[in-house]
Amino acid sequence: MLLNEFDPNPKGMYDPSILHEPIKNFPKTCVSFFSYRYMQEFVEKYKPEVIAEFGTSVMPFFPVYKINYKGEDIAVVQAMVGEPLQVGNFDELIFMGVKNFLLIGSCGCLEKNIEEYSLIVPTSALRDEGTSFHYQPASDEIELEKEVVLVVENTLKDLGLKYAKGKTWTTDAIFRETKDKVERRRAQGAITVDMECAGMAAVAKFRDVHFAQIFYGADDLSLDEYDARGIIDNKGLLENAKIIPIGIECAYNMAKHFGENLKKKSKTKKACKNKAKTSKTIKTCNKSKNKFKGE
């Protein structure tokens, strides 16, 4: 199988560095919404600054927005449907300077008790797709970073919000979610189905950055017959636009948490360097003393 042919070389022939330059003072944290309506609502409410853009000659160019929330700069971008596009954009944003990334969008529900628009935090993803295999060695499943998931969970709890958490099934083929496959994935523990999570988790591990995702329940695949619920006409979507401030609050806590960890690591590293310098100086002094004694 070609998907077993993982190459750990971090640089591709065609690389984000060909498209962009690293951007000075680029926000370290980014939140991305799939819903175009949510993005419109965000722009109207927050009046963000445009700091960059990404896209290609065959796709529209999308702006990268920036807001300052409680003293933290946070980038906000439109998410793309499907792993190749979304993962490519993620890789570009990492090159620009992003270290913490939160992705927010809908998912299919594989359990009857997951209501429409209810929140779900994925903890791992079944890799029934292709993109993730170019960023991590082959396996059936990939786990999301526990520390990041915990930050998101704690934020939702602090906001008094109920949520489910568990495994998602990431697939490339939206029209091939057959009844038998749904049952097999449920038997493997999946409670939702999506199209990007496995690839995003793989990129985060490969590039050594932090990634988390929040789903809101959409269509229902748990029944004998498919139930689209509001996924086709998007009824109730704007009424549930509370996901925007929820996402920004989660992104803020990710920035704060990992920013503080980075400062601690930096202080520890500096202390270790100073200790090593002091130790080296003492050794040099002792050698000098011994030399003088010998004379």
One Martini backbone bead per residue (centre of mass of N, CA, C, O) as a GRO file, in nm:
protein
  295
    1MET     BB    1   0.094   0.038   0.024
    2LEU     BB    2   0.134   0.374  -0.018
    3LEU     BB    3   0.044   0.469   0.280
    4ASN     BB    4   0.317   0.334   0.409
    5GLU     BB    5   0.498   0.576   0.271
    6PHE     BB    6   0.667   0.737   0.491
    7ASP     BB    7   0.802   1.078   0.506
    8PRO     BB    8   1.004   1.274   0.736
    9ASN     BB    9   1.045   1.503   0.557
   10PRO     BB   10   0.968   1.845   0.616
   11LYS     BB   11   1.037   1.904   0.303
   12GLY     BB   12   0.896   2.006   0.021
   13MET     BB   13   0.902   2.102  -0.294
   14TYR     BB   14   0.628   2.213  -0.214
   15ASP     BB   15   0.612   2.508  -0.009
   16PRO     BB   16   0.523   2.758   0.205
   17SER     BB   17   0.789   2.929   0.137
   18ILE     BB   18   0.689   2.998  -0.159
   19LEU     BB   19   0.427   3.174  -0.055
   20HIS     BB   20   0.583   3.272   0.213
   21GLU     BB   21   0.649   3.475   0.486
   22PRO     BB   22   0.736   3.535   0.776
   23ILE     BB   23   0.542   3.690   1.035
   24LYS     BB   24   0.562   3.943   1.229
   25ASN     BB   25   0.368   3.906   1.505
   26PHE     BB   26   0.215   3.658   1.475
   27PRO     BB   27  -0.021   3.479   1.584
   28LYS     BB   28  -0.014   3.184   1.784
   29THR     BB   29  -0.331   3.192   1.759
   30CYS     BB   30  -0.604   2.989   1.610
   31VAL     BB   31  -0.934   3.025   1.466
   32SER     BB   32  -1.170   2.801   1.288
   33PHE     BB   33  -1.444   2.830   1.056
   34PHE     BB   34  -1.665   2.677   0.836
   35SER     BB   35  -1.879   2.884   0.854
   36TYR     BB   36  -1.965   3.152   0.666
   37ARG     BB   37  -2.176   3.280   0.855
   38TYR     BB   38  -1.994   3.299   1.100
   39MET     BB   39  -1.783   3.483   0.968
   40GLN     BB   40  -1.973   3.717   0.917
   41GLU     BB   41  -2.051   3.757   1.211
   42PHE     BB   42  -1.767   3.812   1.314
   43VAL     BB   43  -1.701   4.065   1.144
   44GLU     BB   44  -1.943   4.239   1.244
   45LYS     BB   45  -1.873   4.222   1.558
   46TYR     BB   46  -1.529   4.257   1.567
   47LYS     BB   47  -1.369   4.415   1.356
   48PRO     BB   48  -1.121   4.306   1.206
   49GLU     BB   49  -0.796   4.256   1.115
   50VAL     BB   50  -0.600   4.243   0.827
   51ILE     BB   51  -0.282   4.040   0.789
   52ALA     BB   52  -0.368   3.826   0.561
   53GLU     BB   53  -0.337   3.561   0.302
   54PHE     BB   54  -0.499   3.278   0.130
   55GLY     BB   55  -0.427   3.086  -0.174
   56THR     BB   56  -0.508   3.048  -0.523
   57SER     BB   57  -0.552   3.068  -0.867
   58VAL     BB   58  -0.820   2.854  -0.820
   59MET     BB   59  -0.876   3.022  -0.557
   60PRO     BB   60  -0.980   3.197  -0.323
   61PHE     BB   61  -0.896   3.459  -0.120
   62PHE     BB   62  -0.826   3.453   0.228
   63PRO     BB   63  -0.847   3.601   0.517
   64VAL     BB   64  -0.651   3.713   0.792
   65TYR     BB   65  -0.748   3.760   1.110
   66LYS     BB   66  -0.745   4.010   1.388
   67ILE     BB   67  -0.759   3.992   1.745
   68ASN     BB   68  -0.810   4.138   2.072
   69TYR     BB   69  -0.825   3.918   2.363
   70LYS     BB   70  -0.744   3.991   2.667
   71GLY     BB   71  -0.441   4.057   2.533
   72GLU     BB   72  -0.480   3.855   2.289
   73ASP     BB   73  -0.369   3.741   1.994
   74ILE     BB   74  -0.606   3.643   1.731
   75ALA     BB   75  -0.665   3.428   1.481
   76VAL     BB   76  -0.899   3.431   1.193
   77VAL     BB   77  -1.046   3.166   0.986
   78GLN     BB   78  -1.139   3.004   0.712
   79ALA     BB   79  -1.255   2.699   0.655
   80MET     BB   80  -1.199   2.389   0.487
   81VAL     BB   81  -1.332   2.141   0.297
   82GLY     BB   82  -1.125   1.908   0.353
   83GLU     BB   83  -0.806   1.805   0.391
   84PRO     BB   84  -0.618   1.922   0.172
   85LEU     BB   85  -0.699   2.219   0.224
   86GLN     BB   86  -0.688   2.242   0.537
   87VAL     BB   87  -0.399   2.136   0.575
   88GLY     BB   88  -0.258   2.340   0.394
   89ASN     BB   89  -0.343   2.590   0.558
   90PHE     BB   90  -0.216   2.501   0.822
   91ASP     BB   91   0.076   2.492   0.719
   92GLU     BB   92   0.085   2.793   0.647
   93LEU     BB   93   0.023   2.906   0.933
   94ILE     BB   94   0.268   2.784   1.068
   95PHE     BB   95   0.474   2.941   0.897
   96MET     BB   96   0.367   3.224   0.997
   97GLY     BB   97   0.324   3.131   1.344
   98VAL     BB   98   0.149   2.904   1.437
   99LYS     BB   99   0.083   2.696   1.752
  100ASN     BB  100  -0.238   2.733   1.788
  101PHE     BB  101  -0.529   2.520   1.702
  102LEU     BB  102  -0.880   2.586   1.623
  103LEU     BB  103  -1.151   2.376   1.522
  104ILE     BB  104  -1.485   2.459   1.376
  105GLY     BB  105  -1.762   2.219   1.334
  106SER     BB  106  -1.935   1.989   1.187
  107CYS     BB  107  -2.115   1.668   1.233
  108GLY     BB  108  -2.172   1.346   1.237
  109CYS     BB  109  -2.401   1.121   1.397
  110LEU     BB  110  -2.368   0.789   1.573
  111GLU     BB  111  -2.555   0.889   1.810
  112LYS     BB  112  -2.871   0.938   1.941
  113ASN     BB  113  -2.781   1.143   2.191
  114ILE     BB  114  -2.694   1.348   1.967
  115GLU     BB  115  -2.764   1.660   1.924
  116GLU     BB  116  -2.841   1.927   1.766
  117TYR     BB  117  -2.569   2.148   1.827
  118SER     BB  118  -2.404   1.987   1.995
  119LEU     BB  119  -2.119   1.931   2.179
  120ILE     BB  120  -1.790   1.810   2.057
  121VAL     BB  121  -1.490   1.635   2.169
  122PRO     BB  122  -1.219   1.519   2.024
  123THR     BB  123  -0.966   1.251   2.101
  124SER     BB  124  -0.994   1.085   1.828
  125ALA     BB  125  -0.900   0.922   1.500
  126LEU     BB  126  -1.008   0.770   1.226
  127ARG     BB  127  -0.809   0.674   0.926
  128ASP     BB  128  -1.032   0.722   0.651
  129GLU     BB  129  -0.782   0.840   0.470
  130GLY     BB  130  -0.484   1.023   0.334
  131THR     BB  131  -0.327   1.276   0.452
  132SER     BB  132  -0.210   1.172   0.730
  133PHE     BB  133   0.011   0.972   0.590
  134HIS     BB  134   0.210   1.232   0.527
  135TYR     BB  135   0.259   1.294   0.864
  136GLN     BB  136   0.215   0.985   0.950
  137PRO     BB  137   0.231   0.688   1.028
  138ALA     BB  138   0.072   0.409   0.993
  139SER     BB  139  -0.273   0.388   1.109
  140ASP     BB  140  -0.600   0.372   1.238
  141GLU     BB  141  -0.509   0.586   1.465
  142ILE     BB  142  -0.544   0.914   1.627
  143GLU     BB  143  -0.427   1.126   1.878
  144LEU     BB  144  -0.500   1.377   2.070
  145GLU     BB  145  -0.386   1.615   2.262
  146LYS     BB  146  -0.455   1.614   2.590
  147GLU     BB  147  -0.389   1.905   2.686
  148VAL     BB  148  -0.572   2.051   2.480
  149VAL     BB  149  -0.839   1.913   2.543
  150LEU     BB  150  -0.846   2.011   2.840
  151VAL     BB  151  -0.868   2.313   2.784
  152VAL     BB  152  -1.140   2.294   2.639
  153GLU     BB  153  -1.302   2.154   2.858
  154ASN     BB  154  -1.259   2.369   3.083
  155THR     BB  155  -1.396   2.596   2.929
  156LEU     BB  156  -1.677   2.470   2.901
  157LYS     BB  157  -1.721   2.439   3.204
  158ASP     BB  158  -1.687   2.744   3.280
  159LEU     BB  159  -1.943   2.808   3.080
  160GLY     BB  160  -2.166   2.578   3.136
  161LEU     BB  161  -2.119   2.341   2.923
  162LYS     BB  162  -2.227   2.089   2.735
  163TYR     BB  163  -2.060   1.771   2.647
  164ALA     BB  164  -1.901   1.561   2.430
  165LYS     BB  165  -1.673   1.272   2.406
  166GLY     BB  166  -1.450   1.133   2.143
  167LYS     BB  167  -1.454   0.944   1.870
  168THR     BB  168  -1.364   0.981   1.529
  169TRP     BB  169  -1.457   0.967   1.178
  170THR     BB  170  -1.234   0.997   0.912
  171THR     BB  171  -1.341   1.107   0.582
  172ASP     BB  172  -1.342   1.160   0.221
  173ALA     BB  173  -1.635   1.008   0.167
  174ILE     BB  174  -1.945   1.141   0.185
  175PHE     BB  175  -2.099   0.900  -0.011
  176ARG     BB  176  -1.952   0.640   0.180
  177GLU     BB  177  -2.158   0.621   0.434
  178THR     BB  178  -2.240   0.334   0.512
  179LYS     BB  179  -2.404   0.122   0.709
  180ASP     BB  180  -2.168  -0.075   0.758
  181LYS     BB  181  -1.956   0.139   0.828
  182VAL     BB  182  -2.099   0.265   1.065
  183GLU     BB  183  -2.100   0.005   1.238
  184ARG     BB  184  -1.791  -0.035   1.243
  185ARG     BB  185  -1.718   0.240   1.371
  186ARG     BB  186  -1.885   0.200   1.624
  187ALA     BB  187  -1.727  -0.057   1.716
  188GLN     BB  188  -1.459   0.137   1.740
  189GLY     BB  189  -1.599   0.411   1.899
  190ALA     BB  190  -1.752   0.599   1.725
  191ILE     BB  191  -1.963   0.916   1.741
  192THR     BB  192  -1.840   1.044   1.476
  193VAL     BB  193  -1.828   1.235   1.159
  194ASP     BB  194  -1.560   1.343   0.939
  195MET     BB  195  -1.295   1.536   0.720
  196GLU     BB  196  -1.018   1.646   0.921
  197CYS     BB  197  -0.897   1.552   1.201
  198ALA     BB  198  -0.665   1.352   1.136
  199GLY     BB  199  -0.491   1.548   0.966
  200MET     BB  200  -0.456   1.771   1.182
  201ALA     BB  201  -0.320   1.592   1.397
  202ALA     BB  202  -0.078   1.511   1.219
  203VAL     BB  203   0.041   1.790   1.171
  204ALA     BB  204   0.084   1.870   1.466
  205LYS     BB  205   0.291   1.647   1.521
  206PHE     BB  206   0.492   1.711   1.288
  207ARG     BB  207   0.514   2.040   1.376
  208ASP     BB  208   0.484   2.092   1.684
  209VAL     BB  209   0.175   2.151   1.759
  210HIS     BB  210  -0.144   2.273   1.859
  211PHE     BB  211  -0.458   2.071   1.867
  212ALA     BB  212  -0.814   2.137   1.824
  213GLN     BB  213  -1.170   2.035   1.848
  214ILE     BB  214  -1.508   2.144   1.755
  215PHE     BB  215  -1.824   2.018   1.758
  216TYR     BB  216  -2.144   2.021   1.590
  217GLY     BB  217  -2.432   1.880   1.553
  218ALA     BB  218  -2.593   1.722   1.282
  219ASP     BB  219  -2.631   1.472   1.124
  220ASP     BB  220  -2.802   1.144   1.127
  221LEU     BB  221  -2.650   0.793   1.138
  222SER     BB  222  -2.801   0.601   1.366
  223LEU     BB  223  -3.018   0.521   1.180
  224ASP     BB  224  -3.182   0.355   0.929
  225GLU     BB  225  -3.235   0.652   0.850
  226TYR     BB  226  -3.156   0.937   0.718
  227ASP     BB  227  -3.083   1.255   0.901
  228ALA     BB  228  -3.032   1.587   0.819
  229ARG     BB  229  -3.178   1.799   0.942
  230GLY     BB  230  -3.003   2.120   0.916
  231ILE     BB  231  -2.778   2.081   0.683
  232ILE     BB  232  -2.928   2.197   0.425
  233ASP     BB  233  -3.088   2.473   0.544
  234ASN     BB  234  -2.963   2.589   0.820
  235LYS     BB  235  -3.141   2.576   1.052
  236GLY     BB  236  -3.032   2.760   1.332
  237LEU     BB  237  -2.739   2.864   1.288
  238LEU     BB  238  -2.748   3.167   1.392
  239GLU     BB  239  -2.878   3.094   1.669
  240ASN     BB  240  -2.586   2.922   1.716
  241ALA     BB  241  -2.349   3.159   1.725
  242LYS     BB  242  -2.216   3.105   2.011
  243ILE     BB  243  -1.956   2.962   1.898
  244ILE     BB  244  -1.777   3.208   1.870
  245PRO     BB  245  -1.715   3.285   2.171
  246ILE     BB  246  -1.628   3.001   2.245
  247GLY     BB  247  -1.384   2.982   2.054
  248ILE     BB  248  -1.232   3.233   2.160
  249GLU     BB  249  -1.203   3.136   2.453
  250CYS     BB  250  -1.044   2.877   2.387
  251ALA     BB  251  -0.811   3.018   2.241
  252TYR     BB  252  -0.722   3.192   2.477
  253ASN     BB  253  -0.652   2.950   2.669
  254MET     BB  254  -0.439   2.834   2.485
  255ALA     BB  255  -0.253   3.081   2.481
  256LYS     BB  256  -0.210   3.099   2.785
  257HIS     BB  257  -0.110   2.813   2.848
  258PHE     BB  258   0.126   2.792   2.626
  259GLY     BB  259   0.263   3.059   2.700
  260GLU     BB  260   0.341   2.983   2.991
  261ASN     BB  261   0.500   2.728   2.919
  262LEU     BB  262   0.710   2.878   2.745
  263LYS     BB  263   0.820   3.058   2.969
  264LYS     BB  264   0.912   2.830   3.156
  265LYS     BB  265   1.106   2.699   2.954
  266SER     BB  266   1.280   2.952   2.913
  267LYS     BB  267   1.367   2.983   3.210
  268THR     BB  268   1.492   2.702   3.241
  269LYS     BB  269   1.697   2.730   3.013
  270LYS     BB  270   1.839   2.980   3.131
  271ALA     BB  271   1.917   2.852   3.402
  272CYS     BB  272   2.086   2.623   3.280
  273LYS     BB  273   2.290   2.805   3.141
  274ASN     BB  274   2.385   2.957   3.396
  275LYS     BB  275   2.474   2.704   3.546
  276ALA     BB  276   2.681   2.613   3.337
  277LYS     BB  277   2.853   2.871   3.350
  278THR     BB  278   2.915   2.859   3.652
  279SER     BB  279   3.045   2.578   3.648
  280LYS     BB  280   3.270   2.655   3.448
  281THR     BB  281   3.397   2.883   3.620
  282ILE     BB  282   3.470   2.712   3.868
  283LYS     BB  283   3.654   2.515   3.717
  284THR     BB  284   3.852   2.732   3.617
  285CYS     BB  285   3.933   2.838   3.898
  286ASN     BB  286   4.040   2.566   4.009
  287LYS     BB  287   4.256   2.534   3.796
  288SER     BB  288   4.408   2.795   3.867
  289LYS     BB  289   4.469   2.725   4.159
  290ASN     BB  290   4.633   2.468   4.097
  291LYS     BB  291   4.844   2.610   3.927
  292PHE     BB  292   4.953   2.801   4.151
  293LYS     BB  293   5.030   2.579   4.347
  294GLY     BB  294   5.240   2.445   4.160
  295GLU     BB  295   5.417   2.717   4.147
   0.00000   0.00000   0.00000
